Amino acid sequence: MIYPIVAYGDPVLKKQAEEIETGTDVKQLVEDMFETMYTASGVGLAAPQIGKAIRLFVMDAKAMDEENEALQHTKKAFINPVIVEETGEKWAFEEGCLSIPGIRAEVYRPAKVKIRYFDTDWNEHVEEYDGLAARVIQHEYDHLEGVLFTDYLSGLKKRLLKNRLTDISKGNVKSDYRMRFPAAARRAGVR
Ligand code: NI
């Protein structure tokens, strides 16, 4: 099942997501999230982006660079993830987000991340990532904390983007995938 992707401006994107109860079967949900992510040509998708404020995100970063061996095996679901440590020098990368179509901006983040999480069989893992894989993890993890990449931008950059962000929240934006807009949801009485 392909979910519509929640657009910038929806309160679910600003919420701290809730832990998932250990042992909960989320396999179908994870499969649907991958399908939704691939349909939108994304490399990461967090549950709040499909309207669910729970601590789960999926990623598959291989499309970011087919030549990069480290990215070819990054198809994973992260359940109840905890970032244990972020190390290394901060570097800039131009990020985008399926919830904020058409906008990209440079964000500085530490180079390496150590993350603890459960897979869909509820086995625990602790892994370290760097480069683009770390970047995707940091971005998706932020979604579970109610943080968007636009939150890191300078006041000036934010002011420059303000009208476009407002347009997105009103549904005045083109995307190649189905989205759910907060203003439209309110009009329809859906919450
Ligand atoms: Ni995002």
py3Dmol code that shows the C-alpha trace and the ligand (Angstrom):
import py3Dmol

protein = """\
ATOM      1  CA  MET A   1       0.000   0.000   0.000  1.00  0.00           C
ATOM      2  CA  ILE A   2       1.285   3.411  -0.925  1.00  0.00           C
ATOM      3  CA  TYR A   3       0.607   6.134   1.630  1.00  0.00           C
ATOM      4  CA  PRO A   4       0.240   9.796   0.743  1.00  0.00           C
ATOM      5  CA  ILE A   5       3.174  11.746   2.131  1.00  0.00           C
ATOM      6  CA  VAL A   6       2.359  14.333   4.757  1.00  0.00           C
ATOM      7  CA  ALA A   7       3.378  17.835   3.697  1.00  0.00           C
ATOM      8  CA  TYR A   8       5.220  20.538   5.594  1.00  0.00           C
ATOM      9  CA  GLY A   9       2.898  22.319   7.995  1.00  0.00           C
ATOM     10  CA  ASP A  10       1.143  19.228   9.331  1.00  0.00           C
ATOM     11  CA  PRO A  11       1.492  19.103  13.138  1.00  0.00           C
ATOM     12  CA  VAL A  12       2.468  15.403  13.011  1.00  0.00           C
ATOM     13  CA  LEU A  13       5.842  16.479  11.580  1.00  0.00           C
ATOM     14  CA  LYS A  14       6.542  18.601  14.669  1.00  0.00           C
ATOM     15  CA  LYS A  15       5.682  15.922  17.225  1.00  0.00           C
ATOM     16  CA  GLN A  16       8.034  13.821  19.295  1.00  0.00           C
ATOM     17  CA  ALA A  17       7.168  10.315  18.025  1.00  0.00           C
ATOM     18  CA  GLU A  18       6.218   7.536  20.463  1.00  0.00           C
ATOM     19  CA  GLU A  19       8.162   4.322  21.034  1.00  0.00           C
ATOM     20  CA  ILE A  20       6.701   1.204  19.494  1.00  0.00           C
ATOM     21  CA  GLU A  21       5.834  -1.551  21.970  1.00  0.00           C
ATOM     22  CA  THR A  22       8.436  -4.344  21.800  1.00  0.00           C
ATOM     23  CA  GLY A  23       7.260  -7.276  19.716  1.00  0.00           C
ATOM     24  CA  THR A  24       4.674  -5.328  17.718  1.00  0.00           C
ATOM     25  CA  ASP A  25       4.392  -6.698  14.189  1.00  0.00           C
ATOM     26  CA  VAL A  26       5.339  -3.809  11.926  1.00  0.00           C
ATOM     27  CA  LYS A  27       6.421  -5.900   8.912  1.00  0.00           C
ATOM     28  CA  GLN A  28       3.513  -4.889   6.694  1.00  0.00           C
ATOM     29  CA  LEU A  29       3.883  -1.265   7.698  1.00  0.00           C
ATOM     30  CA  VAL A  30       7.610  -1.362   6.909  1.00  0.00           C
ATOM     31  CA  GLU A  31       6.923  -2.956   3.522  1.00  0.00           C
ATOM     32  CA  ASP A  32       4.360  -0.232   2.786  1.00  0.00           C
ATOM     33  CA  MET A  33       6.807   2.454   3.841  1.00  0.00           C
ATOM     34  CA  PHE A  34       9.457   1.103   1.465  1.00  0.00           C
ATOM     35  CA  GLU A  35       6.894   1.014  -1.348  1.00  0.00           C
ATOM     36  CA  THR A  36       5.854   4.579  -0.539  1.00  0.00           C
ATOM     37  CA  MET A  37       9.486   5.730  -0.387  1.00  0.00           C
ATOM     38  CA  TYR A  38      10.495   4.090  -3.686  1.00  0.00           C
ATOM     39  CA  THR A  39       7.398   5.428  -5.453  1.00  0.00           C
ATOM     40  CA  ALA A  40       8.455   8.934  -4.407  1.00  0.00           C
ATOM     41  CA  SER A  41      12.109   8.257  -5.381  1.00  0.00           C
ATOM     42  CA  GLY A  42      13.154   8.876  -1.795  1.00  0.00           C
ATOM     43  CA  VAL A  43      16.145   7.412   0.047  1.00  0.00           C
ATOM     44  CA  GLY A  44      14.592   7.629   3.497  1.00  0.00           C
ATOM     45  CA  LEU A  45      11.117   7.870   4.987  1.00  0.00           C
ATOM     46  CA  ALA A  46      10.059   8.302   8.599  1.00  0.00           C
ATOM     47  CA  ALA A  47       6.698   7.169   9.995  1.00  0.00           C
ATOM     48  CA  PRO A  48       5.523  10.728  10.840  1.00  0.00           C
ATOM     49  CA  GLN A  49       5.747  11.449   7.107  1.00  0.00           C
ATOM     50  CA  ILE A  50       2.866   9.041   6.554  1.00  0.00           C
ATOM     51  CA  GLY A  51       0.981  10.510   9.491  1.00  0.00           C
ATOM     52  CA  LYS A  52       2.094   8.039  12.170  1.00  0.00           C
ATOM     53  CA  ALA A  53       3.885   9.539  15.173  1.00  0.00           C
ATOM     54  CA  ILE A  54       5.832   6.378  16.009  1.00  0.00           C
ATOM     55  CA  ARG A  55       9.573   5.750  16.207  1.00  0.00           C
ATOM     56  CA  LEU A  56      10.306   4.024  12.928  1.00  0.00           C
ATOM     57  CA  PHE A  57      12.064   4.983   9.739  1.00  0.00           C
ATOM     58  CA  VAL A  58      13.232   3.179   6.627  1.00  0.00           C
ATOM     59  CA  MET A  59      16.106   3.922   4.299  1.00  0.00           C
ATOM     60  CA  ASP A  60      17.748   2.697   1.144  1.00  0.00           C
ATOM     61  CA  ALA A  61      20.482   5.091   0.126  1.00  0.00           C
ATOM     62  CA  LYS A  62      21.836   3.191  -2.875  1.00  0.00           C
ATOM     63  CA  ALA A  63      20.242   5.512  -5.426  1.00  0.00           C
ATOM     64  CA  MET A  64      22.288   8.415  -4.022  1.00  0.00           C
ATOM     65  CA  ASP A  65      25.406   6.973  -5.614  1.00  0.00           C
ATOM     66  CA  GLU A  66      25.360   3.664  -7.471  1.00  0.00           C
ATOM     67  CA  GLU A  67      29.181   3.626  -7.527  1.00  0.00           C
ATOM     68  CA  ASN A  68      29.438   3.890  -3.758  1.00  0.00           C
ATOM     69  CA  GLU A  69      29.777   0.343  -2.430  1.00  0.00           C
ATOM     70  CA  ALA A  70      28.911   1.323   1.151  1.00  0.00           C
ATOM     71  CA  LEU A  71      25.499   2.587   0.040  1.00  0.00           C
ATOM     72  CA  GLN A  72      24.482  -0.543  -1.848  1.00  0.00           C
ATOM     73  CA  HIS A  73      23.413  -2.445   1.277  1.00  0.00           C
ATOM     74  CA  THR A  74      21.659   0.259   3.231  1.00  0.00           C
ATOM     75  CA  LYS A  75      18.103  -1.019   2.794  1.00  0.00           C
ATOM     76  CA  LYS A  76      17.003  -1.143   6.411  1.00  0.00           C
ATOM     77  CA  ALA A  77      14.190  -0.426   8.793  1.00  0.00           C
ATOM     78  CA  PHE A  78      15.098   1.226  12.088  1.00  0.00           C
ATOM     79  CA  ILE A  79      12.649   0.596  14.908  1.00  0.00           C
ATOM     80  CA  ASN A  80      12.880   2.546  18.179  1.00  0.00           C
ATOM     81  CA  PRO A  81      16.283   3.875  17.106  1.00  0.00           C
ATOM     82  CA  VAL A  82      18.549   5.728  19.493  1.00  0.00           C
ATOM     83  CA  ILE A  83      21.503   7.745  18.259  1.00  0.00           C
ATOM     84  CA  VAL A  84      24.199   6.714  20.717  1.00  0.00           C
ATOM     85  CA  GLU A  85      26.871   9.052  19.457  1.00  0.00           C
ATOM     86  CA  GLU A  86      27.681  11.484  16.689  1.00  0.00           C
ATOM     87  CA  THR A  87      31.340  12.129  15.971  1.00  0.00           C
ATOM     88  CA  GLY A  88      33.645  13.581  13.356  1.00  0.00           C
ATOM     89  CA  GLU A  89      33.782  16.941  11.763  1.00  0.00           C
ATOM     90  CA  LYS A  90      30.575  18.606  10.666  1.00  0.00           C
ATOM     91  CA  TRP A  91      30.157  18.780   6.907  1.00  0.00           C
ATOM     92  CA  ALA A  92      27.655  20.468   4.649  1.00  0.00           C
ATOM     93  CA  PHE A  93      25.288  18.571   2.391  1.00  0.00           C
ATOM     94  CA  GLU A  94      22.335  19.836   0.428  1.00  0.00           C
ATOM     95  CA  GLU A  95      19.345  18.046   1.930  1.00  0.00           C
ATOM     96  CA  GLY A  96      15.827  17.652   0.678  1.00  0.00           C
ATOM     97  CA  CYS A  97      12.756  16.020   2.157  1.00  0.00           C
ATOM     98  CA  LEU A  98       9.746  14.249   0.651  1.00  0.00           C
ATOM     99  CA  SER A  99       7.521  16.367   2.918  1.00  0.00           C
ATOM    100  CA  ILE A 100       9.070  19.575   1.538  1.00  0.00           C
ATOM    101  CA  PRO A 101       9.117  19.074  -2.246  1.00  0.00           C
ATOM    102  CA  GLY A 102      11.191  21.380  -4.400  1.00  0.00           C
ATOM    103  CA  ILE A 103      13.292  22.818  -1.589  1.00  0.00           C
ATOM    104  CA  ARG A 104      16.873  21.860  -0.887  1.00  0.00           C
ATOM    105  CA  ALA A 105      19.333  23.491   1.468  1.00  0.00           C
ATOM    106  CA  GLU A 106      22.748  22.903   2.939  1.00  0.00           C
ATOM    107  CA  VAL A 107      22.784  21.476   6.434  1.00  0.00           C
ATOM    108  CA  TYR A 108      25.865  20.815   8.574  1.00  0.00           C
ATOM    109  CA  ARG A 109      25.954  17.560  10.534  1.00  0.00           C
ATOM    110  CA  PRO A 110      28.671  15.458  12.194  1.00  0.00           C
ATOM    111  CA  ALA A 111      30.290  12.929   9.839  1.00  0.00           C
ATOM    112  CA  LYS A 112      29.662   9.739  11.814  1.00  0.00           C
ATOM    113  CA  VAL A 113      26.775   8.281  13.687  1.00  0.00           C
ATOM    114  CA  LYS A 114      26.428   5.297  15.993  1.00  0.00           C
ATOM    115  CA  ILE A 115      22.867   4.046  16.206  1.00  0.00           C
ATOM    116  CA  ARG A 116      21.082   1.382  18.244  1.00  0.00           C
ATOM    117  CA  TYR A 117      17.810   0.059  16.864  1.00  0.00           C
ATOM    118  CA  PHE A 118      15.597  -2.990  16.412  1.00  0.00           C
ATOM    119  CA  ASP A 119      14.872  -4.710  13.116  1.00  0.00           C
ATOM    120  CA  THR A 120      11.423  -6.049  12.191  1.00  0.00           C
ATOM    121  CA  ASP A 121      12.189  -9.343  14.010  1.00  0.00           C
ATOM    122  CA  TRP A 122      12.998  -7.281  17.116  1.00  0.00           C
ATOM    123  CA  ASN A 123      16.673  -8.157  17.087  1.00  0.00           C
ATOM    124  CA  GLU A 124      18.760  -5.335  18.491  1.00  0.00           C
ATOM    125  CA  HIS A 125      21.635  -3.857  16.475  1.00  0.00           C
ATOM    126  CA  VAL A 126      24.304  -1.275  17.168  1.00  0.00           C
ATOM    127  CA  GLU A 127      25.934   0.027  14.002  1.00  0.00           C
ATOM    128  CA  GLU A 128      28.151   2.858  12.853  1.00  0.00           C
ATOM    129  CA  TYR A 129      27.699   4.790   9.652  1.00  0.00           C
ATOM    130  CA  ASP A 130      29.488   7.612   7.942  1.00  0.00           C
ATOM    131  CA  GLY A 131      29.153   9.591   4.725  1.00  0.00           C
ATOM    132  CA  LEU A 132      25.797   9.719   2.978  1.00  0.00           C
ATOM    133  CA  ALA A 133      24.329   6.797   4.928  1.00  0.00           C
ATOM    134  CA  ALA A 134      24.988   8.667   8.195  1.00  0.00           C
ATOM    135  CA  ARG A 135      23.420  11.747   6.658  1.00  0.00           C
ATOM    136  CA  VAL A 136      20.196   9.929   5.763  1.00  0.00           C
ATOM    137  CA  ILE A 137      20.016   8.385   9.243  1.00  0.00           C
ATOM    138  CA  GLN A 138      20.488  11.760  10.941  1.00  0.00           C
ATOM    139  CA  HIS A 139      17.814  13.369   8.762  1.00  0.00           C
ATOM    140  CA  GLU A 140      15.287  10.556   9.303  1.00  0.00           C
ATOM    141  CA  TYR A 141      16.022  10.326  13.012  1.00  0.00           C
ATOM    142  CA  ASP A 142      15.268  14.032  13.303  1.00  0.00           C
ATOM    143  CA  HIS A 143      11.772  13.357  11.940  1.00  0.00           C
ATOM    144  CA  LEU A 144      11.111  11.200  15.029  1.00  0.00           C
ATOM    145  CA  GLU A 145      12.077  14.169  17.196  1.00  0.00           C
ATOM    146  CA  GLY A 146       9.797  16.522  15.262  1.00  0.00           C
ATOM    147  CA  VAL A 147      12.739  18.251  13.608  1.00  0.00           C
ATOM    148  CA  LEU A 148      12.909  19.156   9.916  1.00  0.00           C
ATOM    149  CA  PHE A 149      16.014  20.148   7.974  1.00  0.00           C
ATOM    150  CA  THR A 150      14.538  23.611   7.531  1.00  0.00           C
ATOM    151  CA  ASP A 151      14.790  24.067  11.319  1.00  0.00           C
ATOM    152  CA  TYR A 152      18.581  24.289  10.936  1.00  0.00           C
ATOM    153  CA  LEU A 153      18.542  27.132   8.438  1.00  0.00           C
ATOM    154  CA  SER A 154      19.629  30.640   9.291  1.00  0.00           C
ATOM    155  CA  GLY A 155      16.983  33.286   9.926  1.00  0.00           C
ATOM    156  CA  LEU A 156      17.731  34.888   6.588  1.00  0.00           C
ATOM    157  CA  LYS A 157      17.449  31.657   4.627  1.00  0.00           C
ATOM    158  CA  LYS A 158      14.217  30.818   6.469  1.00  0.00           C
ATOM    159  CA  ARG A 159      12.728  34.193   5.578  1.00  0.00           C
ATOM    160  CA  LEU A 160      13.692  33.662   1.949  1.00  0.00           C
ATOM    161  CA  LEU A 161      11.911  30.299   1.914  1.00  0.00           C
ATOM    162  CA  LYS A 162       8.908  31.325   3.984  1.00  0.00           C
ATOM    163  CA  ASN A 163       6.498  31.893   1.097  1.00  0.00           C
ATOM    164  CA  ARG A 164       7.422  28.638  -0.602  1.00  0.00           C
ATOM    165  CA  LEU A 165       6.983  26.737   2.653  1.00  0.00           C
ATOM    166  CA  THR A 166       3.572  28.332   3.159  1.00  0.00           C
ATOM    167  CA  ASP A 167       2.664  27.338  -0.390  1.00  0.00           C
ATOM    168  CA  ILE A 168       3.607  23.740   0.349  1.00  0.00           C
ATOM    169  CA  SER A 169       1.438  23.652   3.470  1.00  0.00           C
ATOM    170  CA  LYS A 170      -1.476  24.969   1.375  1.00  0.00           C
ATOM    171  CA  GLY A 171      -0.953  22.393  -1.347  1.00  0.00           C
ATOM    172  CA  ASN A 172       0.276  24.933  -3.890  1.00  0.00           C
ATOM    173  CA  VAL A 173       3.181  22.773  -4.981  1.00  0.00           C
ATOM    174  CA  LYS A 174       3.900  20.167  -7.607  1.00  0.00           C
ATOM    175  CA  SER A 175       5.180  16.753  -6.579  1.00  0.00           C
ATOM    176  CA  ASP A 176       5.534  13.533  -8.545  1.00  0.00           C
ATOM    177  CA  TYR A 177       3.903  11.569  -5.738  1.00  0.00           C
ATOM    178  CA  ARG A 178       0.680  11.751  -3.753  1.00  0.00           C
ATOM    179  CA  MET A 179       0.731  14.072  -0.767  1.00  0.00           C
ATOM    180  CA  ARG A 180      -1.569  15.019   2.070  1.00  0.00           C
ATOM    181  CA  PHE A 181      -1.735  18.730   2.799  1.00  0.00           C
ATOM    182  CA  PRO A 182      -2.657  20.122   6.215  1.00  0.00           C
ATOM    183  CA  ALA A 183      -4.985  22.828   4.873  1.00  0.00           C
ATOM    184  CA  ALA A 184      -6.853  20.347   2.659  1.00  0.00           C
ATOM    185  CA  ALA A 185      -7.135  17.870   5.546  1.00  0.00           C
ATOM    186  CA  ARG A 186      -8.668  20.598   7.723  1.00  0.00           C
ATOM    187  CA  ARG A 187     -11.163  21.557   5.021  1.00  0.00           C
ATOM    188  CA  ALA A 188     -12.274  17.951   4.698  1.00  0.00           C
ATOM    189  CA  GLY A 189     -12.644  17.654   8.447  1.00  0.00           C
ATOM    190  CA  VAL A 190      -9.968  14.966   8.598  1.00  0.00           C
ATOM    191  CA  ARG A 191      -7.449  15.118  11.410  1.00  0.00           C
TER     192      ARG A 191
END
"""
ligand_1 = """\
1
NI
Ni 12.666 14.276 5.475
"""
view = py3Dmol.view(width=600, height=400)
view.addModel(protein, "pdb")
view.setStyle({"model": 0}, {"cartoon": {"style": "trace"}})
view.addModel(ligand_1, "xyz")
view.setStyle({"model": 1}, {"stick": {}})
view.zoomTo()
view.show()
